[in-house]
Amino acid sequence: MDDLFVKLAQPGNDAWRITEADILREWSKSGSASVDLLLKRGEDALDTGDLDAAIGHLTALTDHAPDFAAGWQLRGTAYAAAGYFGPAIADLGRALELEPRQFAALTQLGAIFEEMERTESALTAYRESLKIHPHQQEAIDAVARLEKEQTGTDI
């Protein structure tokens, strides 16, 4: 994984999407068929907008695999989508404890903090995420937007 992260962070890496996909694929491997099934069900429910089902599946996942960062990150995303920012922040924090390079968790934290109008916290989360994965357009755009708001100028 370390080599993938080095490759992902390279500014001239035109194949960063492949590297990102390789990292996400590695993160999704739990080593357990039942945990993988819960992750898939949670992802599917989240994709269809069934947030209650997503949270339910992902809660079962985190109960059964408390050391699986991808479960915490995805449940944090589901909580955020449902507007439950406190539980979302807690879950994303747990994902980051387990995998400090979890750029998706950092970007999601940035979005939550931005929604909560905690600009400095949002900027910190987005910038930390971009240190790991400098190609995330969502985080790039958010930093530019928030910095523009802070300075009150068109950058």
C-alpha positions as CSV (number, residue, x, y, z in Angstrom):
1,M,0.0,0.0,0.0
2,D,2.8,2.4,0.8
3,D,4.0,2.3,-2.9
4,L,0.4,3.0,-4.1
5,F,0.2,6.1,-1.8
6,V,3.6,7.4,-3.1
7,K,2.4,6.9,-6.6
8,L,-1.0,8.6,-5.9
9,A,0.7,11.7,-4.4
10,Q,2.9,12.3,-7.4
11,P,1.8,15.5,-9.2
12,G,2.5,14.2,-12.7
13,N,0.8,10.9,-12.2
14,D,-1.6,10.8,-15.2
15,A,-2.8,7.4,-14.1
16,W,-3.8,8.5,-10.6
17,R,-7.4,7.2,-11.2
18,I,-6.0,3.7,-11.6
19,T,-3.9,4.1,-8.4
20,E,-6.9,5.5,-6.5
21,A,-9.0,2.5,-7.7
22,D,-6.2,0.1,-6.5
23,I,-6.2,1.7,-3.1
24,L,-10.0,1.6,-2.8
25,R,-10.0,-2.0,-3.8
26,E,-7.4,-2.9,-1.2
27,W,-9.3,-1.0,1.5
28,S,-12.5,-2.9,0.6
29,K,-11.0,-6.3,1.4
30,S,-12.0,-7.3,4.8
31,G,-11.0,-11.0,4.6
32,S,-14.5,-12.1,5.7
33,A,-17.3,-13.0,3.3
34,S,-20.0,-11.9,5.8
35,V,-18.3,-8.5,6.3
36,D,-17.9,-8.1,2.5
37,L,-21.6,-8.8,2.1
38,L,-22.5,-6.2,4.7
39,L,-20.2,-3.7,3.0
40,K,-21.8,-4.4,-0.4
41,R,-25.3,-4.1,1.0
42,G,-24.4,-0.9,2.8
43,E,-22.9,0.5,-0.5
44,D,-25.9,-0.5,-2.5
45,A,-28.4,1.0,0.0
46,L,-26.4,4.2,0.0
47,D,-26.3,4.3,-3.8
48,T,-30.1,4.0,-3.9
49,G,-30.6,6.6,-1.2
50,D,-31.9,4.2,1.4
51,L,-30.0,5.8,4.2
52,D,-31.7,3.9,7.0
53,A,-30.9,0.5,5.4
54,A,-27.3,1.7,4.7
55,I,-26.8,2.7,8.3
56,G,-28.3,-0.6,9.5
57,H,-26.1,-2.7,7.3
58,L,-23.0,-0.7,8.1
59,T,-23.8,-0.7,11.9
60,A,-23.9,-4.5,11.7
61,L,-20.6,-4.4,9.8
62,T,-18.8,-2.1,12.4
63,D,-20.2,-4.3,15.2
64,H,-18.8,-7.5,13.5
65,A,-15.5,-5.9,12.3
66,P,-14.6,-3.0,14.5
67,D,-11.1,-2.8,13.1
68,F,-12.2,-2.5,9.4
69,A,-11.7,1.2,8.5
70,A,-13.8,1.0,5.3
71,G,-16.9,0.2,7.3
72,W,-16.5,3.2,9.6
73,Q,-15.8,5.5,6.7
74,L,-18.8,4.3,4.7
75,R,-21.1,4.5,7.7
76,G,-19.8,8.0,8.4
77,T,-20.7,8.9,4.8
78,A,-24.2,7.5,5.3
79,Y,-24.7,9.4,8.6
80,A,-23.6,12.6,6.9
81,A,-26.0,12.1,4.0
82,A,-28.8,11.6,6.6
83,G,-27.7,14.9,8.3
84,Y,-26.4,13.1,11.5
85,F,-23.2,15.1,11.7
86,G,-22.2,14.1,15.2
87,P,-22.2,10.3,14.5
88,A,-20.7,11.0,11.1
89,I,-17.7,12.9,12.6
90,A,-17.2,10.1,15.2
91,D,-17.2,7.3,12.6
92,L,-14.9,9.2,10.2
93,G,-12.6,9.9,13.1
94,R,-12.6,6.1,13.9
95,A,-11.8,5.3,10.2
96,L,-8.9,7.7,10.4
97,E,-7.6,6.2,13.6
98,L,-7.5,2.8,11.9
99,E,-6.2,4.1,8.5
100,P,-4.7,7.6,8.8
101,R,-4.4,7.8,5.0
102,Q,-8.2,7.5,4.5
103,F,-8.5,10.5,2.2
104,A,-12.2,9.8,1.6
105,A,-12.9,10.2,5.3
106,L,-10.9,13.5,5.4
107,T,-12.7,14.9,2.4
108,Q,-16.1,13.9,4.0
109,L,-15.1,15.6,7.2
110,G,-14.2,18.7,5.2
111,A,-17.7,18.7,3.7
112,I,-19.4,18.2,7.1
113,F,-17.4,21.0,8.6
114,E,-18.2,23.2,5.7
115,E,-21.9,22.5,6.1
116,M,-21.5,23.4,9.8
117,E,-19.8,26.6,8.8
118,R,-16.6,25.6,10.5
119,T,-14.4,27.0,7.8
120,E,-11.0,26.5,9.4
121,S,-11.8,22.9,10.3
122,A,-13.1,22.2,6.8
123,L,-10.0,23.7,5.2
124,T,-7.7,21.7,7.5
125,A,-9.5,18.4,6.6
126,Y,-9.5,19.2,2.9
127,R,-5.8,20.2,2.9
128,E,-4.9,17.0,4.8
129,S,-6.8,15.0,2.3
130,L,-5.0,16.7,-0.6
131,K,-1.6,15.9,0.9
132,I,-2.5,12.2,0.6
133,H,-4.5,12.4,-2.7
134,P,-3.8,15.7,-4.5
135,H,-6.0,14.9,-7.5
136,Q,-9.4,15.0,-5.7
137,Q,-11.4,17.6,-7.6
138,E,-14.0,18.0,-4.8
139,A,-11.3,18.9,-2.3
140,I,-9.4,21.1,-4.7
141,D,-12.6,23.0,-5.5
142,A,-13.6,23.3,-1.8
143,V,-10.2,24.7,-0.8
144,A,-10.4,27.3,-3.6
145,R,-14.0,28.2,-2.6
146,L,-13.3,28.5,1.1
147,E,-10.1,30.4,0.6
148,K,-11.9,32.8,-1.7
149,E,-14.6,33.3,1.0
150,Q,-12.0,34.0,3.6
151,T,-10.2,36.6,1.6
152,G,-13.3,38.0,0.0
153,T,-11.6,38.2,-3.4
154,D,-11.7,36.4,-6.7
155,I,-8.6,34.3,-6.7
